[in-house]
Amino acid sequence: MNISKKIALFTPLLLLLAFSCKTETKEEKQTMDYAKELHSYARPNTSAIKHLSLDIDVDFNTEVISGKATYTIENNNASNIILDIKFLEIDKVEADGKETIFKLGEFKEQLGQSLTIDITNTTKTITVTYKTTDKTEALQWLSPQQTADKKHPFLFTQGQAILTRTWIPIQDSPQIRITYDATVRVPKELMAVMSAENPKTKTADGVYSFKMKQPISPYLMALAVGDIEYKAVSNRTGVYAEKSMVDKAHFEFSDMEKMVVAAENLYGDYDWEQFDVIVLPPSFPFGGMENPRLTFATPTVIAGDKSLTSLIAHELAHSWSGNLVTNATWDDFWLNEGFTVYFEIRIMEALYGKDRANMIALIGRQDLDDEIKNFKEEPNRTKLKLDLIGKSPDDAMNSIAYDKGYLFLRTLEETVGREKFDVFLKDYFKTHAFSTITTEKFLNYLNANLLEPNNLTFNTEEWIYQPGIPSNQAIISSDKFANAEKAIQQFLKSDSIDASITKNWTTLEWVHFIRNFPKTMTAEDMSRFDKAFDLSNVTNSHIAMVWFEQAINLDYHGNQVDQNIENFLTRVGRRWYVDTLFRAFKRNDKVDEALAIYEKSRANYHSVTANTIDELFGLNKQ
């Protein structure tokens, strides 16, 4: 501005030019509402989608979804609008009901293609007629044999981080929030549910209507179709599952309403009206996915004793951190997950006490230490604020975002005091509700609303922008974990193992116990422990995972553990578990053994899990 003023002193012509430049700058400022996006072709500052009306058919015979996606758009005097697609067939595109010209961009492995649609500056809607293909990554079509009841096929989607573009043409950036409605046609013996207002019973004709009136990010668009039933926990919580699983799920998640109440007491009203969970087949690649109103969950959390339900608290917490206030870009992913882990642990503390909360936090702290070791050759990957240029946003989904993010927030809480920190977080969620935020905007808000009013200095920049863990980290301890470590030494020194010591142990204590076997542990020691506790046949999936990892590490082959590891990897598709065990095989020079199992198990995995293991072993399965 100052330069323009100086130039304008010399000539009226230059004055006119300066005025023009100033005007363009002002207009740009008015429309530049979206952050720079590395993982989307969309240019929402010129034209952005605002509402989706989806009309689709789900065909299990051809394993294809086909139909129309009609968008109401925000048009800033644009001549085109750009959507993201990947592995979709585009049949026709319309603007305001009339067929229009469209162009597909160059295909890129991570991003797919741009779909550029010609519009005019008055266009209000666009419609894309399309179908999915056999390469569509978000979808997993399951045969009856891959389900719990083994009677009917099943379908589910997984959109995070940028896979929604593989089943819906969309502007696939987390900062673009849309409302939607949908009509979905499925075989009449099946039920469809979405991240929206959902049916509680099957329709007679297999046609289902959905509405999501709150604006959500595209990665939260979700669909599941199967022979499922609903069972309410309260008037706003409940579970969907296959018939053989629904009662087990209902018991396991019977504290859901208590969790919602505890969360509301901490950080304000639950703004999504309904909080339900659907238990999916075991190939689901994550522990849970926080799709609004309907969390998708793995059956591996059904332990029979509610010992793994912190996952439900985690997905519930996302209703505030992630779904309500969303990371603007995947570089800011820690804003979703760090806050959610913090909130999850606060919910668990409110319901089950500080001991359990601290044990959860310590397990996460151990995961964080392991992740930092994994990244010793790439220390920049241990920063909270990432730089994902040329990388998949999937690279951000590790313990750094979750557990370093949590540790940062817990250290802040202990610095400022819990009472003040809770007021700050409650105001943060209320102020930024139904919006997206960058790391930099959060830090400005943190300084203005917490640190400066309390005359506090805090090494925020070091936590966010530097690798590793700063020295002023919160110290977390647990007497129960200390006792579990003592039990290891006691068992190793004794000729016989007193199993009564472990009688009242929680899953968390067992996990800590197994994870902390000393380096001097032998296969013979493993055999003694296995005989005492039958760990090779444990049904709790988290305990099984850490025990199987140690069996691989220590070359233990007793009690049918090899076959049980293979069965586990063939049955379970949860990426964390699968990746952990295959990495153990690779780390211990047992790649041939691993690949033999993977050859049998890969077909049961969702693309999210399969792609991770392909990369681990340098395979090209596309």
C-alpha positions as CSV (number, residue, x, y, z in Angstrom):
1,M,0.0,0.0,0.0
2,N,2.8,2.4,0.9
3,I,4.5,1.8,-2.5
4,S,1.3,2.4,-4.4
5,K,0.9,5.8,-2.6
6,K,4.4,6.9,-3.6
7,I,4.0,5.9,-7.2
8,A,0.6,7.8,-7.4
9,L,2.4,11.1,-6.7
10,F,4.0,11.1,-10.1
11,T,1.2,10.7,-12.6
12,P,-2.6,10.3,-12.8
13,L,-2.1,7.2,-15.0
14,L,-0.1,5.6,-12.3
15,L,-2.7,6.8,-9.8
16,L,-5.3,4.9,-11.7
17,L,-3.1,1.7,-11.8
18,A,-2.5,1.9,-8.1
19,F,-6.3,2.2,-7.5
20,S,-6.9,-0.8,-9.7
21,C,-4.2,-2.8,-7.7
22,K,-5.8,-1.8,-4.5
23,T,-9.2,-2.8,-5.6
24,E,-8.0,-6.2,-6.7
25,T,-6.3,-6.7,-3.4
26,K,-9.4,-5.8,-1.5
27,E,-11.5,-8.2,-3.5
28,E,-9.0,-11.0,-3.1
29,K,-9.0,-10.4,0.7
30,Q,-12.8,-10.7,0.8
31,T,-12.9,-14.1,-0.9
32,M,-9.7,-15.7,0.4
33,D,-11.3,-17.6,3.3
34,Y,-9.6,-21.0,2.7
35,A,-6.1,-22.0,3.6
36,K,-3.7,-23.3,1.0
37,E,-4.5,-27.0,0.4
38,L,-1.9,-29.5,-0.5
39,H,-4.2,-32.5,-0.9
40,S,-7.0,-31.2,-3.0
41,Y,-7.4,-29.9,-6.5
42,A,-10.3,-27.7,-5.4
43,R,-10.1,-23.9,-5.5
44,P,-12.8,-23.0,-3.1
45,N,-11.9,-19.3,-3.0
46,T,-13.5,-19.1,-6.4
47,S,-16.2,-21.7,-6.2
48,A,-17.1,-24.0,-3.3
49,I,-19.6,-26.7,-2.6
50,K,-22.0,-26.0,0.3
51,H,-24.7,-28.8,0.2
52,L,-24.8,-32.2,-1.3
53,S,-27.9,-34.2,-2.4
54,L,-26.7,-37.7,-3.1
55,D,-28.9,-40.3,-5.0
56,I,-27.2,-43.7,-5.3
57,D,-27.7,-47.4,-5.9
58,V,-25.6,-49.9,-4.0
59,D,-25.2,-53.1,-6.2
60,F,-23.6,-56.0,-4.4
61,N,-23.6,-58.2,-7.6
62,T,-21.3,-55.8,-9.5
63,E,-19.8,-54.2,-6.3
64,V,-20.5,-50.8,-7.7
65,I,-22.1,-47.6,-6.3
66,S,-23.7,-45.5,-9.0
67,G,-25.9,-42.4,-9.1
68,K,-25.8,-38.7,-8.9
69,A,-24.2,-36.1,-6.7
70,T,-25.9,-32.7,-6.9
71,Y,-24.2,-29.7,-5.2
72,T,-25.4,-26.3,-4.2
73,I,-22.4,-24.1,-4.7
74,E,-21.0,-20.8,-3.5
75,N,-20.0,-19.0,-6.7
76,N,-17.6,-16.1,-6.6
77,N,-18.0,-15.0,-10.2
78,A,-16.3,-18.2,-11.4
79,S,-16.1,-19.8,-14.8
80,N,-15.5,-23.3,-13.4
81,I,-15.6,-25.4,-10.3
82,I,-13.0,-28.1,-9.5
83,L,-13.8,-31.4,-7.6
84,D,-11.6,-34.2,-6.6
85,I,-12.1,-37.7,-7.9
86,K,-10.1,-40.9,-7.9
87,F,-10.9,-44.2,-9.6
88,L,-14.4,-43.0,-10.5
89,E,-16.2,-43.1,-13.9
90,I,-17.9,-39.8,-14.8
91,D,-20.8,-40.3,-17.1
92,K,-22.3,-36.8,-17.3
93,V,-22.1,-33.4,-15.6
94,E,-24.8,-30.7,-15.5
95,A,-24.8,-27.1,-14.4
96,D,-28.2,-25.8,-13.2
97,G,-29.8,-28.9,-14.9
98,K,-28.2,-28.5,-18.3
99,E,-25.4,-30.7,-19.5
100,T,-22.0,-28.9,-19.4
101,I,-18.4,-29.4,-20.4
102,F,-16.1,-31.1,-18.0
103,K,-12.4,-32.1,-18.1
104,L,-10.4,-34.7,-16.2
105,G,-6.9,-33.7,-15.1
106,E,-3.8,-35.8,-15.0
107,F,-4.0,-38.8,-12.6
108,K,-1.6,-38.7,-9.6
109,E,-1.2,-41.7,-7.3
110,Q,-1.9,-39.8,-4.1
111,L,-4.5,-37.2,-5.2
112,G,-6.3,-38.9,-8.1
113,Q,-7.6,-36.4,-10.7
114,S,-9.2,-33.0,-10.9
115,L,-12.7,-32.8,-12.3
116,T,-13.0,-29.3,-13.8
117,I,-16.6,-28.3,-14.6
118,D,-17.6,-25.4,-16.8
119,I,-20.1,-23.0,-15.1
120,T,-21.1,-19.4,-15.5
121,N,-21.0,-16.7,-12.8
122,T,-24.7,-17.3,-12.1
123,T,-24.5,-21.1,-11.7
124,K,-26.1,-22.3,-8.5
125,T,-26.0,-26.1,-8.8
126,I,-23.9,-28.8,-10.4
127,T,-24.8,-32.5,-10.8
128,V,-22.3,-35.3,-11.5
129,T,-23.6,-38.7,-12.7
130,Y,-20.9,-41.3,-11.9
131,K,-20.1,-44.8,-10.7
132,T,-17.4,-46.4,-8.6
133,T,-14.9,-48.9,-9.9
134,D,-13.1,-52.0,-8.6
135,K,-10.2,-49.7,-7.6
136,T,-12.2,-47.5,-5.4
137,E,-10.2,-47.3,-2.1
138,A,-12.8,-46.0,0.3
139,L,-15.1,-49.0,-0.2
140,Q,-14.8,-52.5,1.2
141,W,-17.2,-55.1,-0.2
142,L,-17.4,-58.1,2.1
143,S,-18.7,-61.6,1.3
144,P,-21.1,-63.3,3.8
145,Q,-18.1,-65.4,5.0
146,Q,-16.3,-62.2,6.0
147,T,-19.1,-61.1,8.3
148,A,-20.0,-62.2,11.9
149,D,-23.3,-63.9,10.9
150,K,-22.1,-65.2,7.5
151,K,-25.5,-64.9,5.9
152,H,-25.4,-61.6,3.9
153,P,-22.7,-59.4,2.3
154,F,-21.6,-56.1,3.9
155,L,-20.2,-52.8,2.7
156,F,-18.6,-50.0,4.5
157,T,-16.7,-46.8,3.6
158,Q,-13.7,-45.2,5.1
159,G,-13.1,-41.6,4.0
160,Q,-10.3,-40.3,6.2
161,A,-8.0,-38.8,5.1
162,I,-8.6,-38.2,1.4
163,L,-10.6,-41.3,0.3
164,T,-14.0,-39.8,0.1
165,R,-13.1,-38.7,-3.5
166,T,-12.9,-42.4,-4.4
167,W,-16.7,-43.0,-3.8
168,I,-18.1,-39.5,-4.3
169,P,-16.9,-36.6,-6.6
170,I,-16.2,-33.9,-4.0
171,Q,-14.0,-31.1,-2.9
172,D,-12.0,-33.3,-0.6
173,S,-10.5,-30.9,1.9
174,P,-11.2,-30.9,5.7
175,Q,-11.7,-27.1,5.6
176,I,-14.7,-27.4,3.2
177,R,-17.8,-28.1,5.4
178,I,-21.0,-29.2,3.8
179,T,-24.5,-30.3,4.8
180,Y,-26.1,-33.2,2.9
181,D,-29.1,-35.3,2.3
182,A,-29.1,-38.7,0.6
183,T,-31.3,-41.4,-0.9
184,V,-29.7,-44.8,-0.9
185,R,-31.1,-48.0,-2.5
186,V,-29.8,-51.3,-1.2
187,P,-31.0,-55.0,-1.3
188,K,-34.2,-55.1,0.8
189,E,-32.8,-57.7,3.2
190,L,-30.1,-55.2,4.2
191,M,-30.1,-51.9,6.1
192,A,-28.2,-48.7,5.2
193,V,-26.8,-46.2,7.7
194,M,-24.8,-43.0,7.2
195,S,-23.1,-40.3,9.2
196,A,-26.5,-38.6,9.4
197,E,-30.0,-39.1,10.9
198,N,-30.5,-42.8,10.7
199,P,-33.2,-45.5,10.6
200,K,-33.7,-47.8,13.5
201,T,-35.4,-50.6,11.5
202,K,-35.2,-51.9,8.0
203,T,-37.5,-50.5,5.3
204,A,-39.6,-52.9,3.2
205,D,-38.2,-51.8,-0.1
206,G,-34.5,-51.2,0.7
207,V,-34.7,-47.4,0.1
208,Y,-33.3,-45.2,2.8
209,S,-33.3,-41.4,3.2
210,F,-30.8,-39.5,5.2
211,K,-30.2,-35.9,6.3
212,M,-27.2,-34.2,7.9
213,K,-28.1,-30.7,8.8
214,Q,-24.9,-29.7,10.5
215,P,-22.0,-28.9,8.1
216,I,-19.2,-31.5,8.2
217,S,-15.9,-32.1,6.4
218,P,-15.9,-34.5,3.4
219,Y,-13.8,-37.1,5.2
220,L,-16.7,-37.6,7.6
221,M,-19.1,-38.7,4.9
222,A,-19.7,-42.4,5.7
223,L,-22.0,-45.3,4.6
224,A,-22.4,-48.8,5.8
225,V,-24.8,-51.5,4.4
226,G,-25.4,-54.8,6.0
227,D,-27.8,-57.1,7.9
228,I,-27.7,-55.1,11.0
229,E,-30.0,-54.3,14.0
230,Y,-30.3,-51.4,16.4
231,K,-30.4,-51.5,20.2
232,A,-30.8,-48.3,22.2
233,V,-28.7,-47.6,25.2
234,S,-30.5,-44.3,26.0
235,N,-32.8,-41.9,24.1
236,R,-29.8,-40.5,22.3
237,T,-27.3,-43.3,22.3
238,G,-27.3,-46.9,20.9
239,V,-25.5,-49.6,18.9
240,Y,-25.9,-51.1,15.4
241,A,-24.4,-54.6,14.8
242,E,-25.1,-57.9,13.2
243,K,-27.6,-60.0,15.1
244,S,-25.0,-62.2,16.8
245,M,-23.1,-59.1,17.9
246,V,-25.7,-56.6,18.9
247,D,-26.2,-57.8,22.5
248,K,-22.5,-58.1,23.1
249,A,-22.0,-54.6,21.7
250,H,-24.9,-53.2,23.8
251,F,-23.3,-54.6,27.0
252,E,-19.8,-53.4,26.1
253,F,-21.0,-49.9,25.3
254,S,-23.7,-49.6,28.0
255,D,-21.8,-46.6,29.5
256,M,-22.2,-44.5,26.4
257,E,-24.8,-42.1,27.8
258,K,-22.7,-41.6,30.9
259,M,-19.8,-40.8,28.6
260,V,-21.9,-38.1,26.8
261,V,-23.0,-36.6,30.1
262,A,-19.4,-36.5,31.4
263,A,-18.2,-34.9,28.2
264,E,-20.9,-32.3,28.3
265,N,-20.0,-31.5,31.9
266,L,-16.5,-30.8,30.8
267,Y,-16.8,-28.8,27.6
268,G,-20.4,-28.0,26.7
269,D,-23.4,-29.4,24.9
270,Y,-23.3,-32.3,22.5
271,D,-24.3,-30.6,19.3
272,W,-25.0,-33.6,17.1
273,E,-28.3,-34.9,18.8
274,Q,-27.6,-38.6,18.5
275,F,-24.4,-40.6,19.4
276,D,-24.6,-44.1,18.0
277,V,-21.9,-46.8,17.3
278,I,-21.9,-49.4,14.6
279,V,-19.7,-52.4,15.1
280,L,-18.3,-53.4,11.7
281,P,-16.8,-56.6,10.5
282,P,-13.2,-57.2,11.7
283,S,-11.6,-55.9,8.5
284,F,-12.4,-52.3,9.5
285,P,-8.9,-50.7,9.4
286,F,-9.2,-48.4,12.5
287,G,-10.2,-48.8,16.1
288,G,-12.9,-46.3,15.5
289,M,-13.9,-43.6,13.1
290,E,-15.7,-40.6,14.5
291,N,-18.3,-40.2,11.7
292,P,-20.8,-37.7,13.1
293,R,-23.9,-39.2,14.8
294,L,-22.6,-42.7,13.9
295,T,-19.1,-43.8,15.1
296,F,-17.7,-46.8,13.1
297,A,-16.0,-49.3,15.4
298,T,-13.9,-52.4,15.2
299,P,-15.2,-55.6,16.9
300,T,-11.7,-55.9,18.4
301,V,-12.9,-53.6,21.2
302,I,-15.6,-56.1,22.3
303,A,-13.6,-57.7,25.2
304,G,-16.6,-58.7,27.3
305,D,-15.5,-56.6,30.3
306,K,-15.7,-52.9,29.0
307,S,-11.9,-52.8,29.3
308,L,-11.3,-51.3,25.8
309,T,-14.1,-48.8,25.8
310,S,-11.7,-45.8,26.1
311,L,-11.9,-46.0,22.3
312,I,-15.6,-45.1,22.5
313,A,-14.7,-42.1,24.7
314,H,-12.1,-41.1,22.1
315,E,-14.6,-41.2,19.3
316,L,-17.2,-39.3,21.4
317,A,-14.5,-36.7,22.2
318,H,-14.1,-36.1,18.4
319,S,-17.7,-34.7,18.5
320,W,-16.0,-31.6,19.8
321,S,-12.4,-31.8,18.7
322,G,-12.4,-32.9,15.0
323,N,-16.1,-32.8,14.0
324,L,-17.1,-29.5,15.7
325,V,-13.7,-27.8,15.4
326,T,-11.7,-29.3,12.6
327,N,-8.1,-29.1,11.4
328,A,-8.1,-26.9,8.3
329,T,-5.4,-28.9,6.6
330,W,-3.8,-32.3,7.2
331,D,-0.6,-30.5,8.3
332,D,-2.7,-29.5,11.3
333,F,-3.9,-33.0,12.1
334,W,-2.7,-32.8,15.7
335,L,-5.4,-30.3,16.4
336,N,-7.9,-33.1,15.9
337,E,-6.1,-36.0,17.6
338,G,-4.1,-34.3,20.4
339,F,-7.2,-32.6,21.7
340,T,-9.2,-35.8,21.4
341,V,-6.8,-37.9,23.4
342,Y,-6.7,-35.2,26.1
343,F,-10.6,-35.1,26.1
344,E,-10.8,-38.9,26.0
345,I,-8.6,-39.3,29.1
346,R,-10.6,-36.6,30.9
347,I,-13.8,-38.5,30.2
348,M,-12.3,-41.7,31.4
349,E,-11.1,-40.0,34.6
350,A,-14.5,-38.6,35.3
351,L,-16.2,-42.0,34.9
352,Y,-13.5,-44.5,36.2
353,G,-11.0,-42.5,38.2
354,K,-7.5,-41.1,37.9
355,D,-5.7,-44.4,38.1
356,R,-7.3,-45.7,35.0
357,A,-6.9,-42.3,33.2
358,N,-3.2,-42.2,34.0
359,M,-2.7,-45.8,32.8
360,I,-4.2,-44.9,29.5
361,A,-2.0,-41.8,29.3
362,L,1.1,-43.9,30.1
363,I,0.3,-46.5,27.4
364,G,0.1,-43.6,25.0
365,R,3.4,-42.2,26.4
366,Q,5.1,-45.6,25.6
367,D,3.6,-45.5,22.1
368,L,5.1,-42.0,21.7
369,D,8.6,-43.1,22.7
370,D,8.4,-46.0,20.2
371,E,7.3,-43.6,17.5
372,I,10.1,-41.2,18.1
373,K,12.6,-44.1,17.9
374,N,10.9,-45.1,14.6
375,F,11.5,-41.6,13.2
376,K,15.1,-41.3,14.5
377,E,16.2,-40.9,10.8
378,E,13.4,-38.5,10.1
379,P,13.2,-36.2,13.2
380,N,11.0,-33.6,11.4
381,R,8.2,-36.1,11.5
382,T,8.1,-35.7,15.2
383,K,6.9,-32.1,14.9
384,L,3.3,-31.4,15.7
385,K,2.8,-29.0,12.8
386,L,3.7,-31.0,9.8
387,D,4.9,-30.2,6.3
388,L,3.2,-32.8,4.0
389,I,4.3,-31.5,0.7
390,G,4.6,-34.4,-1.7
391,K,3.4,-36.8,1.1
392,S,0.2,-38.6,1.9
393,P,-1.9,-37.2,4.8
394,D,-1.9,-40.7,6.0
395,D,1.7,-40.1,7.1
396,A,0.3,-37.8,9.8
397,M,-1.7,-40.6,11.5
398,N,0.7,-41.8,14.1
399,S,1.5,-41.3,17.8
400,I,3.0,-37.9,17.3
401,A,-0.3,-36.2,16.5
402,Y,-2.1,-38.3,19.2
403,D,0.3,-38.6,22.1
404,K,2.7,-35.7,21.7
405,G,-0.4,-33.6,21.1
406,Y,-1.9,-34.9,24.3
407,L,1.3,-34.4,26.3
408,F,1.5,-30.8,25.1
409,L,-2.0,-30.1,26.3
410,R,-1.5,-31.9,29.6
411,T,1.6,-29.9,30.2
412,L,-0.3,-26.7,29.5
413,E,-3.0,-27.8,31.9
414,E,-0.5,-28.5,34.7
415,T,1.2,-25.1,34.0
416,V,-1.9,-22.9,34.0
417,G,-4.1,-25.1,36.4
418,R,-7.0,-27.4,35.4
419,E,-9.8,-25.0,36.3
420,K,-8.5,-22.2,34.0
421,F,-7.6,-24.7,31.3
422,D,-11.1,-26.2,31.3
423,V,-12.7,-22.7,31.0
424,F,-10.3,-22.0,28.1
425,L,-11.2,-25.3,26.2
426,K,-14.9,-24.9,26.7
427,D,-14.7,-21.4,25.2
428,Y,-12.4,-22.6,22.4
429,F,-15.0,-25.2,21.3
430,K,-17.9,-22.8,21.6
431,T,-16.1,-20.0,19.7
432,H,-14.9,-22.2,16.8
433,A,-18.0,-24.5,16.6
434,F,-18.6,-25.8,13.0
435,S,-15.5,-24.2,11.7
436,T,-12.0,-25.2,10.8
437,I,-8.8,-23.9,12.2
438,T,-5.0,-23.9,11.5
439,T,-2.3,-24.4,14.0
440,E,-1.4,-20.7,13.7
441,K,-4.9,-19.5,14.4
442,F,-5.0,-21.8,17.4
443,L,-1.8,-20.4,18.8
444,N,-3.1,-16.9,18.4
445,Y,-6.2,-17.9,20.3
446,L,-4.1,-19.6,23.0
447,N,-2.0,-16.6,23.5
448,A,-4.9,-14.1,23.6
449,N,-7.2,-16.2,25.8
450,L,-5.0,-18.2,28.1
451,L,-1.3,-17.3,28.3
452,E,-1.4,-13.5,28.1
453,P,-4.4,-13.0,30.5
454,N,-2.6,-15.2,33.1
455,N,0.9,-13.6,32.5
456,L,2.3,-17.0,31.6
457,T,5.2,-17.8,29.4
458,F,5.2,-21.2,27.7
459,N,7.5,-22.8,25.1
460,T,4.7,-23.2,22.7
461,E,6.9,-22.7,19.6
462,E,9.2,-25.5,20.7
463,W,6.3,-27.9,21.3
464,I,4.7,-27.2,18.0
465,Y,7.5,-26.5,15.5
466,Q,10.5,-28.5,16.9
467,P,11.1,-32.2,16.8
468,G,11.2,-34.4,19.9
469,I,9.8,-33.8,23.4
470,P,10.6,-30.6,25.3
471,S,12.1,-31.0,28.8
472,N,9.1,-29.3,30.5
473,Q,6.8,-32.3,29.7
474,A,4.2,-33.4,32.2
475,I,5.4,-36.5,34.2
476,I,2.8,-39.3,34.4
477,S,3.0,-42.1,36.8
478,S,1.0,-45.1,37.9
479,D,1.5,-47.3,41.0
480,K,-0.4,-50.1,39.3
481,F,2.1,-50.1,36.4
482,A,5.0,-50.1,38.9
483,N,3.5,-53.2,40.6
484,A,3.1,-54.9,37.2
485,E,6.9,-54.3,36.6
486,K,7.7,-55.7,40.0
487,A,5.6,-58.8,39.1
488,I,7.8,-59.4,36.0
489,Q,10.9,-59.6,38.2
490,Q,9.2,-61.7,40.8
491,F,8.0,-64.2,38.2
492,L,11.5,-64.4,36.6
493,K,13.2,-65.0,39.9
494,S,10.8,-67.6,41.1
495,D,10.6,-71.3,40.1
496,S,6.8,-71.0,40.2
497,I,4.5,-68.2,39.2
498,D,1.8,-67.0,41.6
499,A,-1.0,-66.2,39.2
500,S,-3.1,-64.7,42.0
501,I,-1.0,-61.5,41.8
502,T,-2.7,-60.8,38.4
503,K,-6.2,-61.7,39.5
504,N,-7.7,-58.1,39.4
505,W,-5.5,-56.7,36.6
506,T,-7.1,-54.6,33.9
507,T,-6.2,-54.8,30.2
508,L,-3.9,-51.8,30.7
509,E,-1.9,-53.6,33.4
510,W,-1.5,-56.7,31.2
511,V,-0.4,-54.6,28.3
512,H,2.2,-52.8,30.4
513,F,3.4,-56.1,31.9
514,I,4.0,-57.7,28.5
515,R,5.5,-54.6,26.9
516,N,8.1,-54.3,29.6
517,F,9.6,-57.7,29.4
518,P,13.4,-57.2,30.0
519,K,15.9,-57.6,27.1
520,T,17.2,-60.7,29.0
521,M,13.8,-62.4,28.6
522,T,14.1,-65.8,26.9
523,A,11.8,-68.1,25.0
524,E,11.9,-70.4,28.0
525,D,10.7,-67.5,30.2
526,M,7.9,-66.9,27.6
527,S,6.9,-70.5,27.9
528,R,6.6,-70.3,31.7
529,F,4.4,-67.2,31.5
530,D,2.3,-68.8,28.8
531,K,1.7,-71.9,30.8
532,A,0.7,-69.7,33.8
533,F,-1.6,-67.3,32.0
534,D,-2.4,-69.0,28.6
535,L,-1.5,-65.7,26.8
536,S,-1.2,-67.3,23.4
537,N,-5.0,-68.0,23.5
538,V,-6.1,-64.7,25.1
539,T,-9.3,-63.3,23.6
540,N,-8.6,-59.7,24.4
541,S,-7.3,-58.3,21.2
542,H,-5.0,-55.6,22.7
543,I,-3.3,-58.1,25.0
544,A,-3.0,-60.6,22.2
545,M,-1.3,-58.0,19.9
546,V,1.4,-57.2,22.4
547,W,1.9,-60.8,23.4
548,F,2.2,-61.9,19.8
549,E,4.7,-59.1,19.2
550,Q,6.9,-60.3,22.0
551,A,6.6,-63.9,20.7
552,I,8.0,-62.7,17.4
553,N,10.7,-60.7,19.1
554,L,11.8,-63.5,21.4
555,D,11.5,-66.3,18.9
556,Y,8.9,-68.1,21.0
557,H,6.9,-70.8,19.3
558,G,5.1,-72.7,22.1
559,N,1.4,-73.2,22.8
560,Q,0.4,-72.9,19.1
561,V,1.4,-69.2,19.1
562,D,2.5,-69.3,15.5
563,Q,-0.8,-70.5,14.3
564,N,-2.6,-68.1,16.5
565,I,-0.6,-65.2,15.1
566,E,-1.5,-66.2,11.6
567,N,-5.2,-66.6,12.6
568,F,-5.1,-63.2,14.2
569,L,-3.6,-61.5,11.2
570,T,-6.0,-63.2,8.8
571,R,-9.0,-62.4,10.9
572,V,-8.3,-58.8,12.1
573,G,-7.8,-55.9,9.8
574,R,-7.2,-53.1,12.3
575,R,-4.2,-51.4,10.9
576,W,-2.5,-50.6,14.2
577,Y,-2.5,-54.3,15.2
578,V,-1.6,-55.6,11.7
579,D,1.2,-53.1,11.2
580,T,2.7,-53.8,14.6
581,L,3.0,-57.5,14.0
582,F,4.3,-57.3,10.5
583,R,6.9,-54.8,11.6
584,A,8.0,-57.2,14.3
585,F,8.5,-59.9,11.6
586,K,10.5,-57.5,9.5
587,R,12.5,-56.2,12.4
588,N,13.5,-59.7,13.4
589,D,14.5,-60.9,9.9
590,K,11.4,-63.0,9.4
591,V,10.2,-61.5,6.2
592,D,9.5,-64.8,4.4
593,E,7.3,-65.9,7.3
594,A,5.5,-62.6,7.2
595,L,4.9,-62.6,3.5
596,A,3.5,-66.1,3.6
597,I,0.9,-64.9,6.1
598,Y,0.3,-61.7,4.2
599,E,-0.4,-63.6,1.0
600,K,-3.3,-65.3,2.8
601,S,-4.6,-62.3,4.8
602,R,-4.3,-59.4,2.3
603,A,-7.7,-60.0,0.7
604,N,-9.4,-59.5,4.0
605,Y,-7.9,-56.1,4.6
606,H,-9.3,-52.7,3.7
607,S,-7.1,-50.7,1.3
608,V,-6.0,-48.5,4.2
609,T,-4.4,-51.5,5.9
610,A,-3.2,-53.2,2.7
611,N,-1.5,-50.1,1.4
612,T,0.4,-49.7,4.6
613,I,1.7,-53.3,4.6
614,D,2.5,-53.1,0.9
615,E,4.7,-50.1,1.6
616,L,6.3,-51.8,4.6
617,F,7.5,-54.7,2.4
618,G,8.1,-52.7,-0.8
619,L,5.3,-54.4,-2.7
620,N,3.3,-52.9,-5.6
621,K,-0.2,-54.4,-5.5
622,Q,-2.1,-51.8,-7.5
